[in-house]
């Protein structure tokens, strides 16, 4: 078996593959084993680096707003 880390944009590992044949592609990095801890890491000159990912904040849904309003009204009535 041949093990590869597939790189996406900015050399970030987006997949780990175990293939039956050798692959020659710029975005496929040969690795010793199917190491899924590489997912999300950046490949930089032969070194895997941790990448800080920004916290994604989801906007409040209509349901969230309604529940917050109800909680506020309950708090005022106590």
Biopython code that builds the backbone (N, CA, C, O; Angstrom):
import numpy as np
from Bio.PDB.StructureBuilder import StructureBuilder

atoms = [
    (1, "UNK", "N", (0.836, -1.183, 0.000)),
    (1, "UNK", "CA", (0.000, 0.000, 0.000)),
    (1, "UNK", "C", (0.880, 1.246, 0.000)),
    (1, "UNK", "O", (1.953, 1.279, 0.604)),
    (2, "UNK", "N", (0.400, 2.246, -0.684)),
    (2, "UNK", "CA", (1.055, 3.551, -0.712)),
    (2, "UNK", "C", (0.168, 4.540, 0.032)),
    (2, "UNK", "O", (-1.029, 4.644, -0.238)),
    (3, "UNK", "N", (0.759, 5.254, 0.959)),
    (3, "UNK", "CA", (0.015, 6.220, 1.775)),
    (3, "UNK", "C", (0.365, 7.634, 1.339)),
    (3, "UNK", "O", (1.531, 7.971, 1.135)),
    (4, "UNK", "N", (-0.674, 8.454, 1.200)),
    (4, "UNK", "CA", (-0.477, 9.829, 0.750)),
    (4, "UNK", "C", (-1.323, 10.796, 1.560)),
    (4, "UNK", "O", (-2.424, 10.477, 2.007)),
    (5, "UNK", "N", (-0.768, 11.992, 1.735)),
    (5, "UNK", "CA", (-1.531, 13.122, 2.253)),
    (5, "UNK", "C", (-1.828, 13.997, 1.041)),
    (5, "UNK", "O", (-0.919, 14.380, 0.304)),
    (6, "UNK", "N", (-3.097, 14.308, 0.842)),
    (6, "UNK", "CA", (-3.487, 15.149, -0.287)),
    (6, "UNK", "C", (-3.588, 16.594, 0.184)),
    (6, "UNK", "O", (-4.268, 16.900, 1.164)),
    (7, "UNK", "N", (-2.897, 17.474, -0.535)),
    (7, "UNK", "CA", (-2.867, 18.882, -0.160)),
    (7, "UNK", "C", (-3.888, 19.680, -0.956)),
    (7, "UNK", "O", (-4.064, 19.473, -2.157)),
    (8, "UNK", "N", (-4.552, 20.593, -0.267)),
    (8, "UNK", "CA", (-5.466, 21.527, -0.912)),
    (8, "UNK", "C", (-4.799, 22.889, -0.987)),
    (8, "UNK", "O", (-3.575, 22.990, -1.076)),
    (9, "UNK", "N", (-5.608, 23.930, -0.953)),
    (9, "UNK", "CA", (-5.064, 25.283, -1.025)),
    (9, "UNK", "C", (-4.174, 25.564, 0.182)),
    (9, "UNK", "O", (-4.403, 25.044, 1.274)),
    (10, "UNK", "N", (-3.168, 26.384, -0.030)),
    (10, "UNK", "CA", (-2.198, 26.758, 1.007)),
    (10, "UNK", "C", (-1.456, 25.561, 1.591)),
    (10, "UNK", "O", (-0.973, 25.623, 2.722)),
    (11, "UNK", "N", (-1.363, 24.468, 0.826)),
    (11, "UNK", "CA", (-0.657, 23.252, 1.260)),
    (11, "UNK", "C", (-1.235, 22.648, 2.532)),
    (11, "UNK", "O", (-0.502, 22.066, 3.332)),
    (12, "UNK", "N", (-2.534, 22.781, 2.725)),
    (12, "UNK", "CA", (-3.220, 22.202, 3.879)),
    (12, "UNK", "C", (-3.668, 20.789, 3.516)),
    (12, "UNK", "O", (-4.234, 20.572, 2.445)),
    (13, "UNK", "N", (-3.418, 19.831, 4.403)),
    (13, "UNK", "CA", (-3.829, 18.448, 4.170)),
    (13, "UNK", "C", (-5.349, 18.344, 4.258)),
    (13, "UNK", "O", (-5.946, 18.653, 5.289)),
    (14, "UNK", "N", (-5.971, 17.899, 3.145)),
    (14, "UNK", "CA", (-7.427, 17.776, 3.095)),
    (14, "UNK", "C", (-7.885, 16.320, 3.053)),
    (14, "UNK", "O", (-9.073, 16.035, 3.207)),
    (15, "UNK", "N", (-6.932, 15.391, 2.842)),
    (15, "UNK", "CA", (-7.302, 13.975, 2.792)),
    (15, "UNK", "C", (-6.063, 13.118, 3.021)),
    (15, "UNK", "O", (-4.940, 13.528, 2.729)),
    (16, "UNK", "N", (-6.293, 11.924, 3.548)),
    (16, "UNK", "CA", (-5.249, 10.910, 3.690)),
    (16, "UNK", "C", (-5.743, 9.692, 2.929)),
    (16, "UNK", "O", (-6.863, 9.228, 3.140)),
    (17, "UNK", "N", (-4.892, 9.173, 2.034)),
    (17, "UNK", "CA", (-5.315, 8.076, 1.162)),
    (17, "UNK", "C", (-4.364, 6.896, 1.262)),
    (17, "UNK", "O", (-3.159, 7.067, 1.448)),
    (18, "UNK", "N", (-4.920, 5.695, 1.135)),
    (18, "UNK", "CA", (-4.145, 4.464, 1.003)),
    (18, "UNK", "C", (-4.452, 3.923, -0.384)),
    (18, "UNK", "O", (-5.585, 3.533, -0.666)),
    (19, "UNK", "N", (-3.444, 3.900, -1.250)),
    (19, "UNK", "CA", (-3.650, 3.518, -2.640)),
    (19, "UNK", "C", (-2.842, 2.277, -2.987)),
    (19, "UNK", "O", (-1.815, 1.998, -2.367)),
    (20, "UNK", "N", (-3.307, 1.546, -3.968)),
    (20, "UNK", "CA", (-2.613, 0.321, -4.369)),
    (20, "UNK", "C", (-1.454, 0.594, -5.321)),
    (20, "UNK", "O", (-0.577, -0.256, -5.482)),
    (21, "UNK", "N", (-1.437, 1.762, -5.952)),
    (21, "UNK", "CA", (-0.363, 2.127, -6.873)),
    (21, "UNK", "C", (0.286, 3.435, -6.448)),
    (21, "UNK", "O", (-0.311, 4.259, -5.756)),
    (22, "UNK", "N", (1.529, 3.597, -6.887)),
    (22, "UNK", "CA", (2.248, 4.830, -6.598)),
    (22, "UNK", "C", (1.661, 5.970, -7.425)),
    (22, "UNK", "O", (1.228, 5.767, -8.559)),
    (23, "UNK", "N", (1.650, 7.172, -6.845)),
    (23, "UNK", "CA", (1.087, 8.347, -7.512)),
    (23, "UNK", "C", (2.164, 9.413, -7.633)),
    (23, "UNK", "O", (2.942, 9.633, -6.704)),
    (24, "UNK", "N", (2.203, 10.068, -8.778)),
    (24, "UNK", "CA", (3.104, 11.198, -8.996)),
    (24, "UNK", "C", (2.242, 12.426, -9.245)),
    (24, "UNK", "O", (1.799, 12.661, -10.369)),
    (25, "UNK", "N", (2.007, 13.203, -8.204)),
    (25, "UNK", "CA", (1.216, 14.428, -8.320)),
    (25, "UNK", "C", (1.755, 15.438, -7.320)),
    (25, "UNK", "O", (2.157, 15.078, -6.213)),
    (26, "UNK", "N", (1.762, 16.697, -7.715)),
    (26, "UNK", "CA", (2.325, 17.748, -6.866)),
    (26, "UNK", "C", (1.584, 17.896, -5.544)),
    (26, "UNK", "O", (2.176, 18.292, -4.541)),
    (27, "UNK", "N", (0.289, 17.579, -5.539)),
    (27, "UNK", "CA", (-0.506, 17.759, -4.314)),
    (27, "UNK", "C", (-0.626, 16.484, -3.485)),
    (27, "UNK", "O", (-1.364, 16.464, -2.500)),
    (28, "UNK", "N", (0.080, 15.424, -3.857)),
    (28, "UNK", "CA", (0.048, 14.158, -3.125)),
    (28, "UNK", "C", (1.424, 13.926, -2.504)),
    (28, "UNK", "O", (2.412, 13.729, -3.212)),
    (29, "UNK", "N", (1.473, 13.951, -1.172)),
    (29, "UNK", "CA", (2.729, 13.801, -0.433)),
    (29, "UNK", "C", (2.789, 12.396, 0.154)),
    (29, "UNK", "O", (1.901, 11.986, 0.902)),
    (30, "UNK", "N", (3.841, 11.664, -0.191)),
    (30, "UNK", "CA", (4.021, 10.313, 0.333)),
    (30, "UNK", "C", (4.268, 10.370, 1.843)),
    (30, "UNK", "O", (5.093, 11.150, 2.318)),
    (31, "UNK", "N", (3.538, 9.528, 2.593)),
    (31, "UNK", "CA", (3.697, 9.459, 4.050)),
    (31, "UNK", "C", (3.893, 8.002, 4.452)),
    (31, "UNK", "O", (3.523, 7.097, 3.704)),
    (32, "UNK", "N", (4.471, 7.771, 5.622)),
    (32, "UNK", "CA", (4.804, 6.418, 6.073)),
    (32, "UNK", "C", (3.580, 5.565, 6.380)),
    (32, "UNK", "O", (3.575, 4.363, 6.115)),
    (33, "UNK", "N", (2.546, 6.183, 6.937)),
    (33, "UNK", "CA", (1.344, 5.434, 7.319)),
    (33, "UNK", "C", (0.131, 6.330, 7.126)),
    (33, "UNK", "O", (0.269, 7.530, 6.889)),
    (34, "UNK", "N", (-1.046, 5.751, 7.227)),
    (34, "UNK", "CA", (-2.291, 6.517, 7.091)),
    (34, "UNK", "C", (-2.501, 7.320, 8.370)),
    (34, "UNK", "O", (-3.270, 6.926, 9.248)),
    (35, "UNK", "N", (-1.813, 8.438, 8.460)),
    (35, "UNK", "CA", (-1.819, 9.276, 9.663)),
    (35, "UNK", "C", (-2.867, 10.376, 9.523)),
    (35, "UNK", "O", (-2.612, 11.415, 8.914)),
    (36, "UNK", "N", (-4.045, 10.139, 10.090)),
    (36, "UNK", "CA", (-5.156, 11.083, 9.952)),
    (36, "UNK", "C", (-4.981, 12.328, 10.821)),
    (36, "UNK", "O", (-5.760, 13.274, 10.707)),
    (37, "UNK", "N", (-3.974, 12.335, 11.679)),
    (37, "UNK", "CA", (-3.713, 13.551, 12.462)),
    (37, "UNK", "C", (-3.128, 14.652, 11.582)),
    (37, "UNK", "O", (-3.026, 15.800, 12.014)),
    (38, "UNK", "N", (-2.745, 14.314, 10.357)),
    (38, "UNK", "CA", (-2.212, 15.319, 9.432)),
    (38, "UNK", "C", (-3.313, 16.199, 8.848)),
    (38, "UNK", "O", (-3.035, 17.282, 8.332)),
    (39, "UNK", "N", (-4.550, 15.744, 8.926)),
    (39, "UNK", "CA", (-5.660, 16.522, 8.367)),
    (39, "UNK", "C", (-5.704, 17.910, 9.000)),
    (39, "UNK", "O", (-5.700, 18.053, 10.223)),
    (40, "UNK", "N", (-5.747, 18.920, 8.148)),
    (40, "UNK", "CA", (-5.800, 20.296, 8.624)),
    (40, "UNK", "C", (-4.440, 20.920, 8.877)),
    (40, "UNK", "O", (-4.357, 22.113, 9.168)),
    (41, "UNK", "N", (-3.364, 20.132, 8.773)),
    (41, "UNK", "CA", (-2.020, 20.677, 8.983)),
    (41, "UNK", "C", (-1.442, 21.154, 7.652)),
    (41, "UNK", "O", (-1.845, 20.690, 6.585)),
    (42, "UNK", "N", (-0.492, 22.086, 7.730)),
    (42, "UNK", "CA", (0.161, 22.636, 6.545)),
    (42, "UNK", "C", (1.481, 21.910, 6.314)),
    (42, "UNK", "O", (2.245, 21.672, 7.250)),
    (43, "UNK", "N", (1.738, 21.561, 5.055)),
    (43, "UNK", "CA", (2.998, 20.946, 4.656)),
    (43, "UNK", "C", (3.917, 22.053, 4.169)),
    (43, "UNK", "O", (3.620, 22.719, 3.178)),
    (44, "UNK", "N", (5.041, 22.254, 4.869)),
    (44, "UNK", "CA", (5.951, 23.348, 4.554)),
    (44, "UNK", "C", (7.378, 22.826, 4.490)),
    (44, "UNK", "O", (8.009, 22.597, 5.521)),
    (45, "UNK", "N", (7.884, 22.636, 3.273)),
    (45, "UNK", "CA", (9.265, 22.172, 3.064)),
    (45, "UNK", "C", (9.581, 20.902, 3.844)),
    (45, "UNK", "O", (10.616, 20.816, 4.505)),
    (46, "UNK", "N", (8.693, 19.922, 3.768)),
    (46, "UNK", "CA", (8.927, 18.638, 4.415)),
    (46, "UNK", "C", (8.511, 18.562, 5.866)),
    (46, "UNK", "O", (8.691, 17.526, 6.506)),
    (47, "UNK", "N", (7.957, 19.640, 6.399)),
    (47, "UNK", "CA", (7.546, 19.684, 7.808)),
    (47, "UNK", "C", (6.047, 19.939, 7.884)),
    (47, "UNK", "O", (5.508, 20.784, 7.169)),
    (48, "UNK", "N", (5.385, 19.194, 8.764)),
    (48, "UNK", "CA", (3.949, 19.407, 9.000)),
    (48, "UNK", "C", (3.777, 20.407, 10.130)),
    (48, "UNK", "O", (4.313, 20.221, 11.222)),
    (49, "UNK", "N", (3.023, 21.473, 9.860)),
    (49, "UNK", "CA", (2.827, 22.545, 10.834)),
    (49, "UNK", "C", (1.358, 22.645, 11.233)),
    (49, "UNK", "O", (0.461, 22.445, 10.414)),
    (50, "UNK", "N", (1.133, 22.958, 12.502)),
    (50, "UNK", "CA", (-0.228, 23.227, 12.970)),
    (50, "UNK", "C", (-0.708, 24.522, 12.322)),
    (50, "UNK", "O", (0.077, 25.445, 12.104)),
    (51, "UNK", "N", (-1.984, 24.580, 12.023)),
    (51, "UNK", "CA", (-2.574, 25.771, 11.428)),
    (51, "UNK", "C", (-3.662, 26.275, 12.355)),
    (51, "UNK", "O", (-4.538, 25.522, 12.780)),
    (52, "UNK", "N", (-3.591, 27.550, 12.657)),
    (52, "UNK", "CA", (-4.618, 28.146, 13.502)),
    (52, "UNK", "C", (-5.847, 28.404, 12.639)),
    (52, "UNK", "O", (-5.771, 29.108, 11.632)),
    (53, "UNK", "N", (-6.965, 27.837, 13.034)),
    (53, "UNK", "CA", (-8.191, 28.034, 12.269)),
    (53, "UNK", "C", (-9.061, 29.059, 12.971)),
    (53, "UNK", "O", (-9.239, 29.004, 14.188)),
    (54, "UNK", "N", (-9.603, 29.995, 12.204)),
    (54, "UNK", "CA", (-10.454, 31.007, 12.831)),
    (54, "UNK", "C", (-11.752, 30.386, 13.332)),
    (54, "UNK", "O", (-12.289, 29.454, 12.732)),
    (55, "UNK", "N", (-12.236, 30.915, 14.427)),
    (55, "UNK", "CA", (-13.498, 30.457, 14.984)),
    (55, "UNK", "C", (-14.626, 30.977, 14.106)),
    (55, "UNK", "O", (-14.749, 32.182, 13.889)),
    (56, "UNK", "N", (-15.441, 30.072, 13.606)),
    (56, "UNK", "CA", (-16.562, 30.472, 12.762)),
    (56, "UNK", "C", (-17.776, 30.719, 13.636)),
    (56, "UNK", "O", (-18.244, 29.823, 14.338)),
    (57, "UNK", "N", (-18.272, 31.922, 13.587)),
    (57, "UNK", "CA", (-19.440, 32.291, 14.381)),
    (57, "UNK", "C", (-20.659, 32.244, 13.478)),
    (57, "UNK", "O", (-20.716, 32.915, 12.448)),
    (58, "UNK", "N", (-21.624, 31.448, 13.878)),
    (58, "UNK", "CA", (-22.859, 31.339, 13.109)),
    (58, "UNK", "C", (-23.806, 32.457, 13.517)),
    (58, "UNK", "O", (-23.966, 32.724, 14.708)),
    (59, "UNK", "N", (-24.436, 33.116, 12.549)),
    (59, "UNK", "CA", (-25.413, 34.142, 12.911)),
    (59, "UNK", "C", (-26.610, 33.506, 13.613)),
    (59, "UNK", "O", (-26.955, 32.350, 13.365)),
    (60, "UNK", "N", (-27.226, 34.279, 14.483)),
    (60, "UNK", "CA", (-28.388, 33.777, 15.226)),
    (60, "UNK", "C", (-29.543, 33.510, 14.262)),
    (60, "UNK", "O", (-29.833, 34.316, 13.378)),
    (61, "UNK", "N", (-30.185, 32.374, 14.451)),
    (61, "UNK", "CA", (-31.360, 32.050, 13.643)),
    (61, "UNK", "C", (-32.576, 32.754, 14.231)),
    (61, "UNK", "O", (-32.518, 33.293, 15.336)),
    (62, "UNK", "N", (-33.665, 32.746, 13.492)),
    (62, "UNK", "CA", (-34.902, 33.336, 13.996)),
    (62, "UNK", "C", (-35.331, 32.627, 15.283)),
    (62, "UNK", "O", (-35.800, 33.271, 16.222)),
    (63, "UNK", "N", (-35.171, 31.303, 15.326)),
    (63, "UNK", "CA", (-35.516, 30.528, 16.525)),
    (63, "UNK", "C", (-34.670, 30.969, 17.718)),
    (63, "UNK", "O", (-35.185, 31.112, 18.827)),
    (64, "UNK", "N", (-33.368, 31.184, 17.490)),
    (64, "UNK", "CA", (-32.486, 31.655, 18.568)),
    (64, "UNK", "C", (-32.961, 32.999, 19.113)),
    (64, "UNK", "O", (-32.966, 33.215, 20.325)),
    (65, "UNK", "N", (-33.359, 33.895, 18.222)),
    (65, "UNK", "CA", (-33.821, 35.222, 18.637)),
    (65, "UNK", "C", (-35.113, 35.128, 19.450)),
    (65, "UNK", "O", (-35.278, 35.826, 20.450)),
    (66, "UNK", "N", (-36.020, 34.264, 19.013)),
    (66, "UNK", "CA", (-37.288, 34.078, 19.738)),
    (66, "UNK", "C", (-37.016, 33.541, 21.139)),
    (66, "UNK", "O", (-37.565, 34.044, 22.119)),
    (67, "UNK", "N", (-36.158, 32.507, 21.232)),
    (67, "UNK", "CA", (-35.842, 31.913, 22.530)),
    (67, "UNK", "C", (-35.150, 32.921, 23.448)),
    (67, "UNK", "O", (-35.407, 32.937, 24.652)),
    (68, "UNK", "N", (-34.277, 33.759, 22.893)),
    (68, "UNK", "CA", (-33.604, 34.777, 23.701)),
    (68, "UNK", "C", (-34.620, 35.790, 24.219)),
    (68, "UNK", "O", (-34.535, 36.232, 25.365)),
    (69, "UNK", "N", (-35.580, 36.155, 23.370)),
    (69, "UNK", "CA", (-36.627, 37.086, 23.792)),
    (69, "UNK", "C", (-37.485, 36.511, 24.900)),
    (69, "UNK", "O", (-37.827, 37.212, 25.852)),
    (70, "UNK", "N", (-37.835, 35.238, 24.784)),
    (70, "UNK", "CA", (-38.633, 34.567, 25.820)),
    (70, "UNK", "C", (-37.853, 34.513, 27.126)),
    (70, "UNK", "O", (-38.397, 34.803, 28.192)),
    (71, "UNK", "N", (-36.574, 34.140, 27.044)),
    (71, "UNK", "CA", (-35.731, 34.092, 28.245)),
    (71, "UNK", "C", (-35.654, 35.464, 28.904)),
    (71, "UNK", "O", (-35.693, 35.565, 30.130)),
    (72, "UNK", "N", (-35.547, 36.514, 28.106)),
    (72, "UNK", "CA", (-35.475, 37.873, 28.639)),
    (72, "UNK", "C", (-36.774, 38.246, 29.353)),
    (72, "UNK", "O", (-36.747, 38.817, 30.443)),
    (73, "UNK", "N", (-37.911, 37.921, 28.731)),
    (73, "UNK", "CA", (-39.207, 38.231, 29.345)),
    (73, "UNK", "C", (-39.400, 37.465, 30.650)),
    (73, "UNK", "O", (-39.925, 38.012, 31.620)),
    (74, "UNK", "N", (-38.981, 36.209, 30.677)),
    (74, "UNK", "CA", (-39.079, 35.410, 31.903)),
    (74, "UNK", "C", (-38.217, 36.034, 32.994)),
    (74, "UNK", "O", (-38.634, 36.119, 34.149)),
    (75, "UNK", "N", (-37.021, 36.467, 32.629)),
    (75, "UNK", "CA", (-36.127, 37.086, 33.604)),
    (75, "UNK", "C", (-36.748, 38.368, 34.175)),
    (75, "UNK", "O", (-36.638, 38.623, 35.374)),
    (76, "UNK", "N", (-37.393, 39.167, 33.337)),
    (76, "UNK", "CA", (-38.016, 40.410, 33.792)),
    (76, "UNK", "C", (-39.185, 40.154, 34.738)),
    (76, "UNK", "O", (-39.438, 40.944, 35.647)),
    (77, "UNK", "N", (-39.890, 39.056, 34.523)),
    (77, "UNK", "CA", (-41.079, 38.772, 35.331)),
    (77, "UNK", "C", (-40.736, 38.193, 36.703)),
    (77, "UNK", "O", (-41.614, 38.095, 37.561)),
    (78, "UNK", "N", (-39.518, 37.819, 36.920)),
    (78, "UNK", "CA", (-39.134, 37.199, 38.201)),
    (78, "UNK", "C", (-38.729, 38.211, 39.228)),
    (78, "UNK", "O", (-38.381, 37.845, 40.351)),
]
sb = StructureBuilder()
sb.init_structure("model")
sb.init_model(0)
sb.init_chain("A")
sb.init_seg("    ")
for serial, (resi, resn, name, xyz) in enumerate(atoms, 1):
    if name == "N":
        sb.init_residue(resn, " ", resi, " ")
    sb.init_atom(name, np.array(xyz, "f"), 0.0, 1.0, " ", f" {name:<3s}", serial, name[0])
structure = sb.get_structure()
